[in-house]
Amino acid sequence: MAHQTAGGPYTGGASYDYEVGPDGKRYAVAGEVPIDYGPVPGDPQATVEKMQTVIAAAMHQLIHRQRICKLPLKHGSTYSKQS
């Protein structure tokens, strides 16, 4: 859901894979959100802005987990949110 929110108009609906736990309840164990990463025809600046949103959506969960778990990002990785 976080990717979907961060991706705004460029994302589709989330889909999840479920497994049944020992208690008989279904638990989501994986999921994905489709995202449109194609260029904006005839508008390079709009393409740059779109890609910034796409990258932010892709990185959102990683950044969130890094904050929760206090794990460093992979060596050499950087993330900068553009305003």
N, C-alpha and C positions, 0 to 999 in steps of 0.2 A: 504494500500500500504506500509506503514511503517513496518508492521509486515513481509510482504513478502520480503522486501529488507533486513531487519535485519536477517531473517531466512535463507537467501541464498539458497543453493541447497536443503535444507530440507523442503521447502515450495512449495505449489501448487498455482494455480491461485486463486485470490480473487473472492468472490461472494458477491453481495450486495442485500439488500432488499430496495425497493423504495416505496415512497408514493407521491401522487400528492398533491402539495401545493395549496393554495387558488388562486394562480396566474396561475394554470394549468400546471406548470412545475413539472417534476419528481425530487425528492430529495432523495439521499441515506440516510436512517435512521438507518441502521445496516449493518453489514458485517462480513465476516469471511474468514480466510485463513487457509487451512489445513496444518498441519505440521507433518512430520515424526519424532516421538520421540522414535522409536525402537532402541535397541542396535546395535552396529556394531559387527557382529559375529566374535568372536575370537580375538578381539582387544579392551581390556578394556580402554587403553589410548585414542583411537579414539572415544570410546563411551563417555568418560568424556568430550572431546573437543566438540563433537557433542551436548551433553546436555548443555554445556555452551552457545553454539550458540542458541539452542532452548529456553533456559531460557531468554537470551537477547532479542530474538524475541518476546516472550510472554510479557516481561516487557517493551518493547520499548514504546508502546503507553501510558502506565501508567506513565513512567518517563517523557515523553514528556508533557503530560497533567499536571503533577505535576509542571513542570518548568513554563508552560504558566500560570496556575492558581495560582501558588505559594501555593498549598495545600500540607500539610505534608502527607507522606506516612502513611499507617495504622500503629498504634503503634506496634513496634516490628518488622516491615518489614525492610529488608535491601536489598540493591542492590549494587553489585560490578561488574564493567565491567573488565573482565580479558583481558590482552593483549597477 
